[in-house]
Amino acid sequence: MNRKLINLQNLKKAHLARKKYQKEKDDKLLNKMAYQSNKKDILKAIKKPNIFAKNKKLYEHKLIDHVSPTGKSYIGVSKKPLMKSGYGYKGVLLQDENRKFVMCNECGKWMKKITEKHLQTHGLTSREYKKKHGLFLDKGLVSDETSMRLTKAALKNKTKRSMPKTKPPKTKKKPMEYFNKHETCPLQLKTRLFQFIIDNKELPSQCNKGRRIYKAIYARYGRFGKAITNYGLPYFERIGTTYLYKFEDGSFYTFNINQMYDREELYSLLITKCPELKEYKDNGKIIIN
């Protein structure tokens, strides 16, 4: 009889110890994040994998080292590098690794849907929030899992009233989300331009491999020769087969596109006289103005 009581007591102690350990483990995971909101939903998301968690290998390249309830964060169609905006990034609706929660760029909280009620606490409407953080005005501020669940429910109960045809609002100015998608945001263009110069030892033009970068910069800023001065590179003009470069220190340099020696000399001048390009070559870092 005594043995049975002792065994029961030991089992209770072991059960309580396991419960305590699990609680400590969960709290430790939640404390890693910069917030303590909606613990129950977050713990459910960690323990219950969804369809996205099962197919994570398909979008592993879209995960970044930004702390979320389930580990890393998912950036969607956007491409790296990204520009900071509040707690998140410009033109990105940041989601957790399992795509169950979205992050509010204003406060860093994770939720299934960024509601109007929540945005009122920051003194913003959904339209103002989207404009501020460079999102499309017709973009839903919901996670992919929530969006998929709502779509399924709408298709199941499909009626003319439940699914009205609405046109997205027209925007004259393209948001940052558009530029992130096409790798043409200021930081991405700068990175692509510097990488091309270092790899090919020349500036991009319509006649070399850098045609796409040339066209992207031209479309965004206008005249290419003047546009690259925004990236700390020299202003230049073309006269026949000769280019005239004007550096920030006031010095001039003429470069003949047919001479290989001139090309190598120009590259060495760009590295020595453009500190931003030198910093990128040495450390791989982009100086954000």
C-alpha positions in Angstrom: 0.0 0.0 0.0 2.8 2.4 1.0 4.6 1.6 -2.3 1.5 2.5 -4.3 1.2 5.8 -2.5 4.9 6.6 -3.1 4.6 5.7 -6.8 1.5 8.0 -7.2 3.3 10.8 -5.4 6.3 10.3 -7.7 4.1 10.4 -10.8 2.4 13.6 -9.7 5.8 15.2 -9.0 7.1 14.1 -12.5 3.9 15.5 -14.1 4.2 18.9 -12.3 7.9 19.0 -13.2 7.1 18.4 -16.9 4.4 21.0 -16.8 6.7 23.6 -15.2 9.5 22.8 -17.7 7.1 23.3 -20.7 5.8 26.6 -19.2 9.4 27.9 -18.7 10.2 26.8 -22.3 7.2 28.6 -23.7 7.9 31.8 -21.7 11.5 31.7 -22.8 10.5 31.6 -26.4 8.0 34.5 -26.0 10.6 36.6 -24.1 12.9 36.4 -27.1 10.4 38.7 -28.9 10.0 42.4 -28.3 6.4 42.1 -27.2 4.2 39.9 -25.0 0.8 39.9 -26.9 -1.7 37.2 -27.6 0.3 34.3 -26.0 -2.4 31.6 -26.6 -2.6 32.2 -30.4 1.2 32.4 -30.7 1.7 29.1 -28.8 -0.9 27.4 -31.0 0.9 28.6 -34.1 4.2 27.1 -32.9 2.6 23.7 -31.9 0.1 23.4 -34.8 1.9 23.5 -38.2 -0.3 24.7 -41.1 0.0 24.1 -44.9 2.7 26.7 -45.3 4.8 25.2 -42.5 4.7 21.8 -44.2 5.9 23.4 -47.5 8.5 25.7 -46.0 11.2 24.5 -48.4 9.5 26.2 -51.3 10.0 29.6 -49.8 13.1 29.2 -47.7 15.0 31.9 -49.8 12.3 34.4 -48.8 13.0 34.1 -45.0 15.1 36.7 -43.2 16.7 36.9 -39.8 14.0 39.0 -38.1 12.5 37.6 -34.9 9.0 36.3 -35.2 6.7 34.0 -33.2 7.8 31.0 -35.2 11.5 31.9 -35.8 12.4 33.8 -38.9 10.3 36.2 -41.0 8.8 35.9 -44.5 9.0 38.9 -46.9 6.7 37.7 -49.7 7.4 38.9 -53.2 9.9 41.5 -52.0 13.6 41.1 -52.7 16.7 41.9 -50.6 18.2 44.3 -49.6 15.3 46.0 -47.8 14.9 49.6 -46.4 13.9 50.0 -42.7 10.5 51.5 -41.9 9.5 51.6 -38.2 9.8 48.0 -36.8 9.7 46.4 -40.2 10.7 47.3 -43.8 9.5 49.7 -46.5 7.1 48.1 -48.9 7.0 44.8 -47.0 4.1 43.2 -45.1 6.2 41.1 -42.8 4.9 37.7 -41.8 6.1 35.0 -39.5 7.8 31.8 -40.8 4.6 29.8 -40.9 2.7 32.8 -42.5 0.1 32.8 -39.6 0.7 36.3 -38.3 1.6 39.8 -39.7 3.6 42.4 -38.0 2.5 46.0 -37.4 5.4 48.3 -38.5 4.3 51.0 -36.0 4.6 48.9 -32.7 6.1 45.6 -33.7 3.1 43.5 -32.5 2.2 40.3 -34.3 -1.5 39.5 -35.2 -3.6 37.6 -37.7 -5.0 40.9 -39.1 -4.0 44.5 -38.7 -7.4 46.0 -38.0 -8.7 49.6 -38.2 -9.2 49.5 -34.5 -5.6 48.7 -33.9 -4.4 51.4 -36.3 -6.5 54.0 -34.4 -4.2 53.5 -31.4 -1.4 54.9 -33.6 -3.6 57.7 -35.0 -3.7 56.2 -38.5 -6.3 54.8 -41.0 -5.4 51.7 -43.1 -4.9 54.0 -46.2 -2.5 56.3 -44.2 -0.6 53.2 -42.8 -0.2 51.8 -46.3 1.1 55.1 -47.7 3.5 55.6 -44.8 5.1 52.1 -45.2 5.0 51.9 -49.0 2.4 49.2 -49.5 -0.2 49.0 -52.3 -3.4 50.7 -51.4 -5.5 47.6 -52.3 -3.3 45.2 -50.3 -5.0 43.4 -47.4 -3.3 43.7 -44.0 -3.8 40.0 -43.2 -1.6 36.9 -43.0 -1.5 34.4 -45.9 -3.2 31.7 -43.8 -6.0 34.1 -42.7 -6.5 35.3 -46.3 -6.7 31.7 -47.6 -9.2 30.8 -44.9 -11.4 33.8 -45.7 -11.3 33.1 -49.4 -12.3 29.4 -48.9 -15.2 30.5 -46.7 -16.3 33.1 -49.3 -16.2 30.6 -52.2 -18.1 28.1 -50.1 -20.9 30.6 -49.4 -20.6 32.3 -52.8 -23.4 34.7 -53.6 -23.7 37.9 -55.6 -23.9 40.0 -52.5 -21.1 38.3 -50.6 -18.5 38.8 -53.4 -19.1 42.2 -55.0 -16.8 43.3 -57.9 -14.6 46.1 -56.6 -11.9 48.0 -58.5 -8.7 48.7 -56.7 -8.1 52.4 -56.0 -5.9 54.1 -58.7 -2.5 55.4 -57.5 -0.5 57.9 -59.5 2.7 57.4 -57.4 3.9 53.8 -57.3 4.4 52.5 -53.7 7.7 51.0 -52.4 6.2 47.5 -52.6 6.2 47.8 -56.4 9.9 48.8 -56.5 10.9 46.0 -54.0 9.1 43.4 -56.2 11.1 44.5 -59.3 14.5 45.1 -57.4 14.4 48.8 -58.2 14.1 50.5 -54.7 16.9 53.0 -54.0 19.0 50.6 -51.9 18.6 47.6 -54.3 19.6 49.8 -57.3 22.6 51.1 -55.5 23.7 47.5 -54.5 23.2 46.2 -58.1 25.1 49.2 -59.6 28.1 48.8 -57.2 28.2 45.0 -57.7 28.2 45.5 -61.5 31.1 48.0 -61.4 33.2 45.7 -59.2 32.5 42.6 -61.3 32.9 44.2 -64.7 35.3 47.2 -64.0 33.0 49.6 -65.9 29.8 51.5 -65.6 26.6 50.0 -67.0 25.4 51.2 -70.4 23.0 50.2 -73.2 25.9 48.5 -75.0 27.1 46.1 -72.2 25.8 43.5 -69.7 24.4 46.2 -67.4 21.6 47.3 -69.8 18.9 46.3 -67.3 20.5 48.3 -64.5 21.0 51.3 -66.8 17.4 51.2 -67.9 16.1 50.9 -64.3 18.2 53.9 -63.1 17.1 55.9 -66.2 13.4 55.1 -65.6 13.6 56.1 -62.0 15.8 59.2 -62.1 15.9 60.3 -65.7 19.3 61.1 -67.2 21.8 58.4 -66.3 24.9 60.5 -66.1 23.3 62.9 -63.6 21.4 60.1 -61.8 24.5 58.2 -60.6 25.7 61.3 -58.7 23.0 60.3 -56.1 25.2 57.2 -55.4 28.4 59.2 -54.8 29.7 58.4 -58.4 31.0 61.1 -60.8 28.8 63.1 -63.2 29.7 62.3 -66.9 28.8 63.3 -70.5 29.4 61.5 -73.7 31.1 63.2 -76.7 31.4 60.6 -79.6 33.5 57.7 -78.2 34.9 59.8 -75.4 33.3 60.2 -71.9 34.1 63.3 -69.7 33.9 62.5 -66.0 33.6 65.1 -63.3 34.4 63.9 -59.7 33.2 65.5 -56.5 36.6 67.0 -55.7 36.4 69.1 -59.0 38.9 66.9 -61.0 38.1 65.8 -64.6 38.9 62.7 -66.5 38.4 61.7 -70.2 37.8 58.1 -71.0 37.8 56.5 -74.5 35.4 53.4 -74.7 37.7 51.8 -77.3 40.8 51.8 -75.1 41.1 48.9 -72.6 43.8 50.7 -70.6 41.5 53.7 -70.1 38.8 51.4 -68.7 41.2 50.0 -66.1 42.4 53.5 -65.1 38.8 54.7 -64.7 38.0 51.7 -62.5 40.9 52.5 -60.2 39.9 56.2 -60.1 36.3 55.2 -59.2 37.6 53.1 -56.3 40.0 55.7 -54.9 37.7 58.8 -55.4 34.3 57.3 -54.5 34.3 56.4 -50.8 30.9 54.7 -50.9 32.1 52.3 -53.7 35.3 51.6 -51.8 33.4 50.8 -48.6 31.2 48.4 -50.5 34.2 46.7 -52.2 36.1 46.3 -48.9 33.2 45.4 -46.4 30.2 44.7 -48.6 28.3 47.6 -46.8 26.1 50.2 -48.4 26.1 53.7 -47.0 22.5 54.9 -46.7 22.1 58.6 -47.2 
